[in-house]
Amino acid sequence: MATLAAQLDLPEITLADGNYDQRHALRMSLRPDQWLVRNLFGYAVVQYDDVIAVLRDKRWHSATSKIPELMGITNPAFLERQQVSILSAEGDMHTRLRRLVAPAFSPRAADRLRPFMRDVINGLIDNVADAGRADFTTDICEPYPIPIICELLGAPKQDWQLFSRWASDILEIFSVDVVSKLDVIMRAQEELGEYTRGLIAERRSKPADDLLTDLIAAEEAGDKLSNDELVMMVDAVIVGGTDTTRNQLGCAVALFADHPDQWARLAEQPDLASRAVEESMRYFGAVRGTARFSSCDIEYRDVLFPAGTFISVGLAEANRDRDVFADPEAFDITSPSPSQPQLTFGSGIHYCLGAALARAELQEALPLLAQRMPKLAVDGQIIWKPEGVGIFGPAQMPISFAAGH
Ligand code: HEM
C-alpha cells in the first residue's frame, strides 16, 4: 500500500541563489539515498533515475501550462495563447506537433548554420579582441543567438534588431513580476505573429532553405501545421532558443575561467568541442530544473502523489549523480563520454527540440573563443542572475584575456 506523499517525513530544501558551488553544497547535504525532498512548490526528485522516470512518465504533465496560474495571471487572451504551445501541450496534441516539426530540427538542419554561427561569433570577438577585456555577457552572450534564430527562420539582417526586442519582451514571461508585463509580452507576441504571417506568405510562394520553409512543407499522412501553429512554433523557438543558449554559453565560459588548463587545451584541440559542450552542460547547466504536475493519482516507489501534485525535477542534481557519472565532481573535457547523457536538455517527450541547434551553437562558439581569448580570467566579480522560474547564468561577467587574437 503506497504512502501518501504528504505523510512522509521529508527534508525541506530551498534552492539557494548563487553559483554551482552553492547549489552543489545543498545537494551534498542530503543523504545519498534521499530520492524525494519537499520544496516550496511541492516535492522534488534529485537523483538521475527518478528524474528520468518522472520525465518519461506521460502521466506527469509539463508545469509550463500552470505557470500563469501560479503567477496569478487571469487574462483570458494570454491564457488561451499558452494552451496551444508545444512547450505545454500534452497527449495526442503534443505527439502530433512533435512528429510534424521534429525533422526540421534535425542535426543535419542545424549543421547548415555552422558556418554562419562561426561568422557571428568571430564578429562579436572582433569587437573586443584588441581591448583584451569585455563584459562576456553583454558583448558575447546577449547578441549571439538572435542572428542565428533569424537566419534559421529566414528573417533578413535588417530585422535582427526587431527580433531582439521581441525576444526580450517575450522573455519577460520568465520574470518574477510577469503580471505587470503582460501587455508588453502580448504586444510583442502579436507583432511577431504578424511578422511571421508575412514571412509564411512569402515562403509559400517562394520556398527557401530555412526552418520556416521546412515547417510549411512538414506533412505526415496528409496532416500539416496550420498558420496559427506555425506562428506558435516561431514563438516557441524564441522562448526556448535564445536565453537558454546565451546563459549556457555564459555558464560554460565562467566554468572554463576556473579551469584555465582546459581552456588552453580546447584552443589546441578544437575537436574536443563536443565533449566540452556536454561536460560543461553536465557540470554547470543553465537549465537546472523543470517541473511537472500529476495529471491523475500516480504511485511511484510506493509513494502516492494525488492528481495535481507539483514536482520539481532536479536536472542539475541528477547531472552529479555518483551512480551514473564516474567522477561527478570533476570537470574534465578530456574524460571519456559517460554511458548516460547529461540531462540539461531534459528527457522524455518534451526533450529539448532545439538540442541539435544549441549543441551546434556552443560547439562552434567555444573553441573559437578559446583560441581568440587566451589567458581568459574573470576580471572583477560575476553577478549571477537570481534563481527564478527559468534559466540561470551570469548577468554580468567582466573578463580579461590576451589581446589581439
Ligand atoms: C543550451 C541551450 C538549451 C537548453 C539548456 C535547453 C533546455 C531545454 C529543456 C530542459 C527542455 C525541456 C523542458 C521540460 O521538459 O520541461 C527544452 C525544451 C524545448 N526547447 Fe530547449 N534548450 C536549449 C536550447 C534550445 C533552442 C536553441 C531551441 C530552439 C531552436 C529550443 C527549443 C525548445 C523547445 C521548442 C522545447 C519544447 C519541446 C517540447 O515541449 O516538446 N531549445 N529545452
Residues whose N, C-alpha, C, O or C-beta is under 5 A from the ligand:
A	BS01	HEM	I86 L87 A236 V237 G240 G241 T244 T245 Q248 V287 T290 A291 T344 F345 G346 S347 I349 H350 Y351 C352 L353 G354 L357 A358
